[in-house]
Amino acid sequence: MMRGHTSRPRQTGALFQETRPRPHQLFPRDKDDREPVDERDEDESD
């Protein structure tokens, strides 16, 4: 029971963190803006 409970918030938290700072990922028409933003985000995450 604890296993599933910990796995759930973990996956959701990671998805939320990535979708929160860069909302363009949800927008397909912002692909051009997503490329440069992704590169900068990756540097910060590293």
mmCIF entry with sequence, helices, sheets and N, C-alpha, C, O atoms, coordinates in Angstrom:
data_MODEL
# 
_entry.id   MODEL 
# 
_entity.id                         1 
_entity.type                       polymer 
_entity.pdbx_number_of_molecules   1 
# 
_entity_poly.entity_id                      1 
_entity_poly.type                           'polypeptide(L)' 
_entity_poly.nstd_linkage                   no 
_entity_poly.nstd_monomer                   no 
_entity_poly.pdbx_seq_one_letter_code       MMRGHTSRPRQTGALFQETRPRPHQLFPRDKDDREPVDERDEDESD 
_entity_poly.pdbx_seq_one_letter_code_can   MMRGHTSRPRQTGALFQETRPRPHQLFPRDKDDREPVDERDEDESD 
_entity_poly.pdbx_strand_id                 A 
# 
loop_
_entity_poly_seq.entity_id 
_entity_poly_seq.num 
_entity_poly_seq.mon_id 
_entity_poly_seq.hetero 
1 1  MET n 
1 2  MET n 
1 3  ARG n 
1 4  GLY n 
1 5  HIS n 
1 6  THR n 
1 7  SER n 
1 8  ARG n 
1 9  PRO n 
1 10 ARG n 
1 11 GLN n 
1 12 THR n 
1 13 GLY n 
1 14 ALA n 
1 15 LEU n 
1 16 PHE n 
1 17 GLN n 
1 18 GLU n 
1 19 THR n 
1 20 ARG n 
1 21 PRO n 
1 22 ARG n 
1 23 PRO n 
1 24 HIS n 
1 25 GLN n 
1 26 LEU n 
1 27 PHE n 
1 28 PRO n 
1 29 ARG n 
1 30 ASP n 
1 31 LYS n 
1 32 ASP n 
1 33 ASP n 
1 34 ARG n 
1 35 GLU n 
1 36 PRO n 
1 37 VAL n 
1 38 ASP n 
1 39 GLU n 
1 40 ARG n 
1 41 ASP n 
1 42 GLU n 
1 43 ASP n 
1 44 GLU n 
1 45 SER n 
1 46 ASP n 
# 
_struct_asym.id          A 
_struct_asym.entity_id   1 
# 
loop_
_struct_conf.conf_type_id 
_struct_conf.id 
_struct_conf.pdbx_PDB_helix_id 
_struct_conf.beg_label_comp_id 
_struct_conf.beg_label_asym_id 
_struct_conf.beg_label_seq_id 
_struct_conf.pdbx_beg_PDB_ins_code 
_struct_conf.end_label_comp_id 
_struct_conf.end_label_asym_id 
_struct_conf.end_label_seq_id 
_struct_conf.pdbx_end_PDB_ins_code 
_struct_conf.beg_auth_comp_id 
_struct_conf.beg_auth_asym_id 
_struct_conf.beg_auth_seq_id 
_struct_conf.end_auth_comp_id 
_struct_conf.end_auth_asym_id 
_struct_conf.end_auth_seq_id 
_struct_conf.pdbx_PDB_helix_class 
_struct_conf.details 
_struct_conf.pdbx_PDB_helix_length 
HELX_P HELX_P1 AA1 MET A 2  ? THR A 19 ? MET A 2  THR A 19 1 ? 18 
HELX_P HELX_P2 AA2 PRO A 23 ? GLN A 25 ? PRO A 23 GLN A 25 5 ? 3  
HELX_P HELX_P3 AA3 PRO A 28 ? ASP A 30 ? PRO A 28 ASP A 30 5 ? 3  
HELX_P HELX_P4 AA4 LYS A 31 ? SER A 45 ? LYS A 31 SER A 45 1 ? 15 
# 
_struct_conf_type.id          HELX_P 
_struct_conf_type.criteria    ? 
_struct_conf_type.reference   ? 
# 
loop_
_atom_site.group_PDB 
_atom_site.id 
_atom_site.type_symbol 
_atom_site.label_atom_id 
_atom_site.label_alt_id 
_atom_site.label_comp_id 
_atom_site.label_asym_id 
_atom_site.label_entity_id 
_atom_site.label_seq_id 
_atom_site.pdbx_PDB_ins_code 
_atom_site.Cartn_x 
_atom_site.Cartn_y 
_atom_site.Cartn_z 
_atom_site.occupancy 
_atom_site.B_iso_or_equiv 
_atom_site.pdbx_formal_charge 
_atom_site.auth_seq_id 
_atom_site.auth_comp_id 
_atom_site.auth_asym_id 
_atom_site.auth_atom_id 
_atom_site.pdbx_PDB_model_num 
ATOM 1   N N  . MET A 1 1  ? 0.853  -1.214 0.000   1.00 0.00 ? 1  MET A N  1 
ATOM 2   C CA . MET A 1 1  ? 0.000  0.000  0.000   1.00 0.00 ? 1  MET A CA 1 
ATOM 3   C C  . MET A 1 1  ? 0.884  1.259  0.000   1.00 0.00 ? 1  MET A C  1 
ATOM 4   O O  . MET A 1 1  ? 0.668  2.191  -0.775  1.00 0.00 ? 1  MET A O  1 
ATOM 5   N N  . MET A 1 2  ? 1.858  1.255  0.869   1.00 0.00 ? 2  MET A N  1 
ATOM 6   C CA . MET A 1 2  ? 2.746  2.430  0.946   1.00 0.00 ? 2  MET A CA 1 
ATOM 7   C C  . MET A 1 2  ? 3.502  2.610  -0.374  1.00 0.00 ? 2  MET A C  1 
ATOM 8   O O  . MET A 1 2  ? 3.761  3.733  -0.805  1.00 0.00 ? 2  MET A O  1 
ATOM 9   N N  . ARG A 1 3  ? 3.845  1.502  -0.996  1.00 0.00 ? 3  ARG A N  1 
ATOM 10  C CA . ARG A 1 3  ? 4.619  1.569  -2.241  1.00 0.00 ? 3  ARG A CA 1 
ATOM 11  C C  . ARG A 1 3  ? 3.838  2.390  -3.281  1.00 0.00 ? 3  ARG A C  1 
ATOM 12  O O  . ARG A 1 3  ? 4.367  3.353  -3.837  1.00 0.00 ? 3  ARG A O  1 
ATOM 13  N N  . GLY A 1 4  ? 2.614  2.017  -3.533  1.00 0.00 ? 4  GLY A N  1 
ATOM 14  C CA . GLY A 1 4  ? 1.810  2.729  -4.542  1.00 0.00 ? 4  GLY A CA 1 
ATOM 15  C C  . GLY A 1 4  ? 1.618  4.186  -4.150  1.00 0.00 ? 4  GLY A C  1 
ATOM 16  O O  . GLY A 1 4  ? 1.634  5.071  -5.005  1.00 0.00 ? 4  GLY A O  1 
ATOM 17  N N  . HIS A 1 5  ? 1.439  4.430  -2.880  1.00 0.00 ? 5  HIS A N  1 
ATOM 18  C CA . HIS A 1 5  ? 1.197  5.805  -2.426  1.00 0.00 ? 5  HIS A CA 1 
ATOM 19  C C  . HIS A 1 5  ? 2.425  6.695  -2.671  1.00 0.00 ? 5  HIS A C  1 
ATOM 20  O O  . HIS A 1 5  ? 2.302  7.877  -2.995  1.00 0.00 ? 5  HIS A O  1 
ATOM 21  N N  . THR A 1 6  ? 3.602  6.100  -2.509  1.00 0.00 ? 6  THR A N  1 
ATOM 22  C CA . THR A 1 6  ? 4.835  6.883  -2.698  1.00 0.00 ? 6  THR A CA 1 
ATOM 23  C C  . THR A 1 6  ? 5.142  7.045  -4.189  1.00 0.00 ? 6  THR A C  1 
ATOM 24  O O  . THR A 1 6  ? 5.675  8.066  -4.623  1.00 0.00 ? 6  THR A O  1 
ATOM 25  N N  . SER A 1 7  ? 4.799  6.030  -4.947  1.00 0.00 ? 7  SER A N  1 
ATOM 26  C CA . SER A 1 7  ? 5.083  6.073  -6.391  1.00 0.00 ? 7  SER A CA 1 
ATOM 27  C C  . SER A 1 7  ? 4.169  7.100  -7.067  1.00 0.00 ? 7  SER A C  1 
ATOM 28  O O  . SER A 1 7  ? 4.568  7.765  -8.024  1.00 0.00 ? 7  SER A O  1 
ATOM 29  N N  . ARG A 1 8  ? 2.974  7.217  -6.571  1.00 0.00 ? 8  ARG A N  1 
ATOM 30  C CA . ARG A 1 8  ? 1.993  8.121  -7.206  1.00 0.00 ? 8  ARG A CA 1 
ATOM 31  C C  . ARG A 1 8  ? 2.445  9.591  -7.079  1.00 0.00 ? 8  ARG A C  1 
ATOM 32  O O  . ARG A 1 8  ? 2.619  10.256 -8.099  1.00 0.00 ? 8  ARG A O  1 
ATOM 33  N N  . PRO A 1 9  ? 2.633  10.094 -5.898  1.00 0.00 ? 9  PRO A N  1 
ATOM 34  C CA . PRO A 1 9  ? 3.015  11.505 -5.720  1.00 0.00 ? 9  PRO A CA 1 
ATOM 35  C C  . PRO A 1 9  ? 4.364  11.815 -6.361  1.00 0.00 ? 9  PRO A C  1 
ATOM 36  O O  . PRO A 1 9  ? 4.622  12.936 -6.800  1.00 0.00 ? 9  PRO A O  1 
ATOM 37  N N  . ARG A 1 10 ? 5.213  10.798 -6.402  1.00 0.00 ? 10 ARG A N  1 
ATOM 38  C CA . ARG A 1 10 ? 6.549  10.992 -6.993  1.00 0.00 ? 10 ARG A CA 1 
ATOM 39  C C  . ARG A 1 10 ? 6.416  11.306 -8.486  1.00 0.00 ? 10 ARG A C  1 
ATOM 40  O O  . ARG A 1 10 ? 7.004  12.268 -8.978  1.00 0.00 ? 10 ARG A O  1 
ATOM 41  N N  . GLN A 1 11 ? 5.652  10.501 -9.191  1.00 0.00 ? 11 GLN A N  1 
ATOM 42  C CA . GLN A 1 11 ? 5.491  10.705 -10.638 1.00 0.00 ? 11 GLN A CA 1 
ATOM 43  C C  . GLN A 1 11 ? 4.741  12.009 -10.913 1.00 0.00 ? 11 GLN A C  1 
ATOM 44  O O  . GLN A 1 11 ? 5.081  12.751 -11.834 1.00 0.00 ? 11 GLN A O  1 
ATOM 45  N N  . THR A 1 12 ? 3.725  12.273 -10.107 1.00 0.00 ? 12 THR A N  1 
ATOM 46  C CA . THR A 1 12 ? 2.922  13.489 -10.312 1.00 0.00 ? 12 THR A CA 1 
ATOM 47  C C  . THR A 1 12 ? 3.769  14.733 -10.020 1.00 0.00 ? 12 THR A C  1 
ATOM 48  O O  . THR A 1 12 ? 3.680  15.736 -10.728 1.00 0.00 ? 12 THR A O  1 
ATOM 49  N N  . GLY A 1 13 ? 4.573  14.654 -8.994  1.00 0.00 ? 13 GLY A N  1 
ATOM 50  C CA . GLY A 1 13 ? 5.405  15.799 -8.630  1.00 0.00 ? 13 GLY A CA 1 
ATOM 51  C C  . GLY A 1 13 ? 6.385  16.137 -9.745  1.00 0.00 ? 13 GLY A C  1 
ATOM 52  O O  . GLY A 1 13 ? 6.583  17.307 -10.073 1.00 0.00 ? 13 GLY A O  1 
ATOM 53  N N  . ALA A 1 14 ? 6.991  15.121 -10.318 1.00 0.00 ? 14 ALA A N  1 
ATOM 54  C CA . ALA A 1 14 ? 7.970  15.340 -11.391 1.00 0.00 ? 14 ALA A CA 1 
ATOM 55  C C  . ALA A 1 14 ? 7.278  15.929 -12.618 1.00 0.00 ? 14 ALA A C  1 
ATOM 56  O O  . ALA A 1 14 ? 7.813  16.818 -13.281 1.00 0.00 ? 14 ALA A O  1 
ATOM 57  N N  . LEU A 1 15 ? 6.097  15.424 -12.906 1.00 0.00 ? 15 LEU A N  1 
ATOM 58  C CA . LEU A 1 15 ? 5.368  15.914 -14.089 1.00 0.00 ? 15 LEU A CA 1 
ATOM 59  C C  . LEU A 1 15 ? 4.924  17.358 -13.859 1.00 0.00 ? 15 LEU A C  1 
ATOM 60  O O  . LEU A 1 15 ? 4.989  18.194 -14.760 1.00 0.00 ? 15 LEU A O  1 
ATOM 61  N N  . PHE A 1 16 ? 4.477  17.627 -12.650 1.00 0.00 ? 16 PHE A N  1 
ATOM 62  C CA . PHE A 1 16 ? 4.003  18.978 -12.341 1.00 0.00 ? 16 PHE A CA 1 
ATOM 63  C C  . PHE A 1 16 ? 5.155  19.980 -12.416 1.00 0.00 ? 16 PHE A C  1 
ATOM 64  O O  . PHE A 1 16 ? 5.006  21.077 -12.952 1.00 0.00 ? 16 PHE A O  1 
ATOM 65  N N  . GLN A 1 17 ? 6.286  19.589 -11.878 1.00 0.00 ? 17 GLN A N  1 
ATOM 66  C CA . GLN A 1 17 ? 7.444  20.497 -11.878 1.00 0.00 ? 17 GLN A CA 1 
ATOM 67  C C  . GLN A 1 17 ? 7.869  20.845 -13.303 1.00 0.00 ? 17 GLN A C  1 
ATOM 68  O O  . GLN A 1 17 ? 8.244  21.982 -13.589 1.00 0.00 ? 17 GLN A O  1 
ATOM 69  N N  . GLU A 1 18 ? 7.807  19.864 -14.183 1.00 0.00 ? 18 GLU A N  1 
ATOM 70  C CA . GLU A 1 18 ? 8.250  20.113 -15.570 1.00 0.00 ? 18 GLU A CA 1 
ATOM 71  C C  . GLU A 1 18 ? 7.198  20.884 -16.353 1.00 0.00 ? 18 GLU A C  1 
ATOM 72  O O  . GLU A 1 18 ? 7.524  21.643 -17.265 1.00 0.00 ? 18 GLU A O  1 
ATOM 73  N N  . THR A 1 19 ? 5.930  20.686 -15.991 1.00 0.00 ? 19 THR A N  1 
ATOM 74  C CA . THR A 1 19 ? 4.854  21.374 -16.726 1.00 0.00 ? 19 THR A CA 1 
ATOM 75  C C  . THR A 1 19 ? 4.604  22.762 -16.136 1.00 0.00 ? 19 THR A C  1 
ATOM 76  O O  . THR A 1 19 ? 4.035  23.628 -16.800 1.00 0.00 ? 19 THR A O  1 
ATOM 77  N N  . ARG A 1 20 ? 5.021  22.966 -14.915 1.00 0.00 ? 20 ARG A N  1 
ATOM 78  C CA . ARG A 1 20 ? 4.769  24.262 -14.268 1.00 0.00 ? 20 ARG A CA 1 
ATOM 79  C C  . ARG A 1 20 ? 5.684  25.370 -14.838 1.00 0.00 ? 20 ARG A C  1 
ATOM 80  O O  . ARG A 1 20 ? 5.183  26.402 -15.286 1.00 0.00 ? 20 ARG A O  1 
ATOM 81  N N  . PRO A 1 21 ? 6.984  25.175 -14.826 1.00 0.00 ? 21 PRO A N  1 
ATOM 82  C CA . PRO A 1 21 ? 7.915  26.198 -15.306 1.00 0.00 ? 21 PRO A CA 1 
ATOM 83  C C  . PRO A 1 21 ? 7.817  26.420 -16.808 1.00 0.00 ? 21 PRO A C  1 
ATOM 84  O O  . PRO A 1 21 ? 8.050  27.529 -17.288 1.00 0.00 ? 21 PRO A O  1 
ATOM 85  N N  . ARG A 1 22 ? 7.474  25.373 -17.553 1.00 0.00 ? 22 ARG A N  1 
ATOM 86  C CA . ARG A 1 22 ? 7.356  25.554 -19.011 1.00 0.00 ? 22 ARG A CA 1 
ATOM 87  C C  . ARG A 1 22 ? 5.986  25.088 -19.495 1.00 0.00 ? 22 ARG A C  1 
ATOM 88  O O  . ARG A 1 22 ? 5.803  23.917 -19.826 1.00 0.00 ? 22 ARG A O  1 
ATOM 89  N N  . PRO A 1 23 ? 5.033  26.004 -19.534 1.00 0.00 ? 23 PRO A N  1 
ATOM 90  C CA . PRO A 1 23 ? 3.673  25.696 -20.004 1.00 0.00 ? 23 PRO A CA 1 
ATOM 91  C C  . PRO A 1 23 ? 3.624  25.546 -21.516 1.00 0.00 ? 23 PRO A C  1 
ATOM 92  O O  . PRO A 1 23 ? 2.639  25.034 -22.049 1.00 0.00 ? 23 PRO A O  1 
ATOM 93  N N  . HIS A 1 24 ? 4.652  25.974 -22.211 1.00 0.00 ? 24 HIS A N  1 
ATOM 94  C CA . HIS A 1 24 ? 4.651  25.893 -23.685 1.00 0.00 ? 24 HIS A CA 1 
ATOM 95  C C  . HIS A 1 24 ? 4.628  24.426 -24.108 1.00 0.00 ? 24 HIS A C  1 
ATOM 96  O O  . HIS A 1 24 ? 4.188  24.098 -25.209 1.00 0.00 ? 24 HIS A O  1 
ATOM 97  N N  . GLN A 1 25 ? 5.105  23.545 -23.223 1.00 0.00 ? 25 GLN A N  1 
ATOM 98  C CA . GLN A 1 25 ? 5.124  22.125 -23.571 1.00 0.00 ? 25 GLN A CA 1 
ATOM 99  C C  . GLN A 1 25 ? 3.706  21.633 -23.867 1.00 0.00 ? 25 GLN A C  1 
ATOM 100 O O  . GLN A 1 25 ? 3.515  20.749 -24.702 1.00 0.00 ? 25 GLN A O  1 
ATOM 101 N N  . LEU A 1 26 ? 2.725  22.201 -23.189 1.00 0.00 ? 26 LEU A N  1 
ATOM 102 C CA . LEU A 1 26 ? 1.332  21.776 -23.388 1.00 0.00 ? 26 LEU A CA 1 
ATOM 103 C C  . LEU A 1 26 ? 0.809  22.331 -24.707 1.00 0.00 ? 26 LEU A C  1 
ATOM 104 O O  . LEU A 1 26 ? -0.096 21.763 -25.319 1.00 0.00 ? 26 LEU A O  1 
ATOM 105 N N  . PHE A 1 27 ? 1.386  23.441 -25.134 1.00 0.00 ? 27 PHE A N  1 
ATOM 106 C CA . PHE A 1 27 ? 0.922  24.062 -26.385 1.00 0.00 ? 27 PHE A CA 1 
ATOM 107 C C  . PHE A 1 27 ? 1.759  23.566 -27.566 1.00 0.00 ? 27 PHE A C  1 
ATOM 108 O O  . PHE A 1 27 ? 2.973  23.765 -27.594 1.00 0.00 ? 27 PHE A O  1 
ATOM 109 N N  . PRO A 1 28 ? 1.119  22.929 -28.530 1.00 0.00 ? 28 PRO A N  1 
ATOM 110 C CA . PRO A 1 28 ? 1.831  22.410 -29.707 1.00 0.00 ? 28 PRO A CA 1 
ATOM 111 C C  . PRO A 1 28 ? 2.245  23.533 -30.659 1.00 0.00 ? 28 PRO A C  1 
ATOM 112 O O  . PRO A 1 28 ? 3.192  23.374 -31.430 1.00 0.00 ? 28 PRO A O  1 
ATOM 113 N N  . ARG A 1 29 ? 1.548  24.653 -30.611 1.00 0.00 ? 29 ARG A N  1 
ATOM 114 C CA . ARG A 1 29 ? 1.873  25.755 -31.529 1.00 0.00 ? 29 ARG A CA 1 
ATOM 115 C C  . ARG A 1 29 ? 3.068  26.550 -30.988 1.00 0.00 ? 29 ARG A C  1 
ATOM 116 O O  . ARG A 1 29 ? 3.599  27.417 -31.682 1.00 0.00 ? 29 ARG A O  1 
ATOM 117 N N  . ASP A 1 30 ? 3.484  26.264 -29.774 1.00 0.00 ? 30 ASP A N  1 
ATOM 118 C CA . ASP A 1 30 ? 4.650  26.969 -29.198 1.00 0.00 ? 30 ASP A CA 1 
ATOM 119 C C  . ASP A 1 30 ? 5.917  26.130 -29.332 1.00 0.00 ? 30 ASP A C  1 
ATOM 120 O O  . ASP A 1 30 ? 6.878  26.308 -28.583 1.00 0.00 ? 30 ASP A O  1 
ATOM 121 N N  . LYS A 1 31 ? 5.903  25.217 -30.294 1.00 0.00 ? 31 LYS A N  1 
ATOM 122 C CA . LYS A 1 31 ? 7.063  24.315 -30.470 1.00 0.00 ? 31 LYS A CA 1 
ATOM 123 C C  . LYS A 1 31 ? 8.337  25.142 -30.690 1.00 0.00 ? 31 LYS A C  1 
ATOM 124 O O  . LYS A 1 31 ? 9.375  24.852 -30.096 1.00 0.00 ? 31 LYS A O  1 
ATOM 125 N N  . ASP A 1 32 ? 8.257  26.155 -31.530 1.00 0.00 ? 32 ASP A N  1 
ATOM 126 C CA . ASP A 1 32 ? 9.448  26.978 -31.817 1.00 0.00 ? 32 ASP A CA 1 
ATOM 127 C C  . ASP A 1 32 ? 10.008 27.580 -30.528 1.00 0.00 ? 32 ASP A C  1 
ATOM 128 O O  . ASP A 1 32 ? 11.221 27.628 -30.322 1.00 0.00 ? 32 ASP A O  1 
ATOM 129 N N  . ASP A 1 33 ? 9.100  28.035 -29.671 1.00 0.00 ? 33 ASP A N  1 
ATOM 130 C CA . ASP A 1 33 ? 9.550  28.661 -28.415 1.00 0.00 ? 33 ASP A CA 1 
ATOM 131 C C  . ASP A 1 33 ? 9.995  27.603 -27.406 1.00 0.00 ? 33 ASP A C  1 
ATOM 132 O O  . ASP A 1 33 ? 10.750 27.881 -26.474 1.00 0.00 ? 33 ASP A O  1 
ATOM 133 N N  . ARG A 1 34 ? 9.505  26.390 -27.621 1.00 0.00 ? 34 ARG A N  1 
ATOM 134 C CA . ARG A 1 34 ? 9.827  25.321 -26.663 1.00 0.00 ? 34 ARG A CA 1 
ATOM 135 C C  . ARG A 1 34 ? 11.279 24.842 -26.855 1.00 0.00 ? 34 ARG A C  1 
ATOM 136 O O  . ARG A 1 34 ? 11.944 24.484 -25.883 1.00 0.00 ? 34 ARG A O  1 
ATOM 137 N N  . GLU A 1 35 ? 11.754 24.835 -28.064 1.00 0.00 ? 35 GLU A N  1 
ATOM 138 C CA . GLU A 1 35 ? 13.125 24.342 -28.317 1.00 0.00 ? 35 GLU A CA 1 
ATOM 139 C C  . GLU A 1 35 ? 14.176 25.134 -27.520 1.00 0.00 ? 35 GLU A C  1 
ATOM 140 O O  . GLU A 1 35 ? 14.940 24.541 -26.758 1.00 0.00 ? 35 GLU A O  1 
ATOM 141 N N  . PRO A 1 36 ? 14.223 26.442 -27.683 1.00 0.00 ? 36 PRO A N  1 
ATOM 142 C CA . PRO A 1 36 ? 15.203 27.264 -26.965 1.00 0.00 ? 36 PRO A CA 1 
ATOM 143 C C  . PRO A 1 36 ? 14.968 27.222 -25.455 1.00 0.00 ? 36 PRO A C  1 
ATOM 144 O O  . PRO A 1 36 ? 15.920 27.201 -24.675 1.00 0.00 ? 36 PRO A O  1 
ATOM 145 N N  . VAL A 1 37 ? 13.724 27.210 -25.056 1.00 0.00 ? 37 VAL A N  1 
ATOM 146 C CA . VAL A 1 37 ? 13.402 27.192 -23.617 1.00 0.00 ? 37 VAL A CA 1 
ATOM 147 C C  . VAL A 1 37 ? 13.841 25.873 -22.994 1.00 0.00 ? 37 VAL A C  1 
ATOM 148 O O  . VAL A 1 37 ? 14.322 25.841 -21.861 1.00 0.00 ? 37 VAL A O  1 
ATOM 149 N N  . ASP A 1 38 ? 13.673 24.787 -23.742 1.00 0.00 ? 38 ASP A N  1 
ATOM 150 C CA . ASP A 1 38 ? 14.059 23.463 -23.227 1.00 0.00 ? 38 ASP A CA 1 
ATOM 151 C C  . ASP A 1 38 ? 15.566 23.432 -22.970 1.00 0.00 ? 38 ASP A C  1 
ATOM 152 O O  . ASP A 1 38 ? 16.021 22.913 -21.950 1.00 0.00 ? 38 ASP A O  1 
ATOM 153 N N  . GLU A 1 39 ? 16.326 23.985 -23.895 1.00 0.00 ? 39 GLU A N  1 
ATOM 154 C CA . GLU A 1 39 ? 17.787 23.971 -23.748 1.00 0.00 ? 39 GLU A CA 1 
ATOM 155 C C  . GLU A 1 39 ? 18.205 24.738 -22.494 1.00 0.00 ? 39 GLU A C  1 
ATOM 156 O O  . GLU A 1 39 ? 19.084 24.296 -21.753 1.00 0.00 ? 39 GLU A O  1 
ATOM 157 N N  . ARG A 1 40 ? 17.589 25.858 -22.266 1.00 0.00 ? 40 ARG A N  1 
ATOM 158 C CA . ARG A 1 40 ? 17.946 26.674 -21.096 1.00 0.00 ? 40 ARG A CA 1 
ATOM 159 C C  . ARG A 1 40 ? 17.490 25.966 -19.815 1.00 0.00 ? 40 ARG A C  1 
ATOM 160 O O  . ARG A 1 40 ? 18.199 25.970 -18.809 1.00 0.00 ? 40 ARG A O  1 
ATOM 161 N N  . ASP A 1 41 ? 16.310 25.364 -19.866 1.00 0.00 ? 41 ASP A N  1 
ATOM 162 C CA . ASP A 1 41 ? 15.779 24.669 -18.683 1.00 0.00 ? 41 ASP A CA 1 
ATOM 163 C C  . ASP A 1 41 ? 16.686 23.494 -18.307 1.00 0.00 ? 41 ASP A C  1 
ATOM 164 O O  . ASP A 1 41 ? 16.920 23.223 -17.129 1.00 0.00 ? 41 ASP A O  1 
ATOM 165 N N  . GLU A 1 42 ? 17.186 22.809 -19.327 1.00 0.00 ? 42 GLU A N  1 
ATOM 166 C CA . GLU A 1 42 ? 18.048 21.641 -19.075 1.00 0.00 ? 42 GLU A CA 1 
ATOM 167 C C  . GLU A 1 42 ? 19.331 22.089 -18.372 1.00 0.00 ? 42 GLU A C  1 
ATOM 168 O O  . GLU A 1 42 ? 19.831 21.402 -17.480 1.00 0.00 ? 42 GLU A O  1 
ATOM 169 N N  . ASP A 1 43 ? 19.852 23.229 -18.776 1.00 0.00 ? 43 ASP A N  1 
ATOM 170 C CA . ASP A 1 43 ? 21.091 23.734 -18.163 1.00 0.00 ? 43 ASP A CA 1 
ATOM 171 C C  . ASP A 1 43 ? 20.855 24.040 -16.682 1.00 0.00 ? 43 ASP A C  1 
ATOM 172 O O  . ASP A 1 43 ? 21.680 23.719 -15.827 1.00 0.00 ? 43 ASP A O  1 
ATOM 173 N N  . GLU A 1 44 ? 19.713 24.665 -16.402 1.00 0.00 ? 44 GLU A N  1 
ATOM 174 C CA . GLU A 1 44 ? 19.388 25.026 -15.014 1.00 0.00 ? 44 GLU A CA 1 
ATOM 175 C C  . GLU A 1 44 ? 19.188 23.764 -14.168 1.00 0.00 ? 44 GLU A C  1 
ATOM 176 O O  . GLU A 1 44 ? 19.643 23.692 -13.026 1.00 0.00 ? 44 GLU A O  1 
ATOM 177 N N  . SER A 1 45 ? 18.509 22.783 -14.739 1.00 0.00 ? 45 SER A N  1 
ATOM 178 C CA . SER A 1 45 ? 18.234 21.532 -14.006 1.00 0.00 ? 45 SER A CA 1 
ATOM 179 C C  . SER A 1 45 ? 19.548 20.811 -13.704 1.00 0.00 ? 45 SER A C  1 
ATOM 180 O O  . SER A 1 45 ? 19.720 20.237 -12.629 1.00 0.00 ? 45 SER A O  1 
ATOM 181 N N  . ASP A 1 46 ? 20.456 20.848 -14.653 1.00 0.00 ? 46 ASP A N  1 
ATOM 182 C CA . ASP A 1 46 ? 21.754 20.192 -14.471 1.00 0.00 ? 46 ASP A CA 1 
ATOM 183 C C  . ASP A 1 46 ? 22.511 20.921 -13.373 1.00 0.00 ? 46 ASP A C  1 
ATOM 184 O O  . ASP A 1 46 ? 23.635 20.545 -13.043 1.00 0.00 ? 46 ASP A O  1 
# 
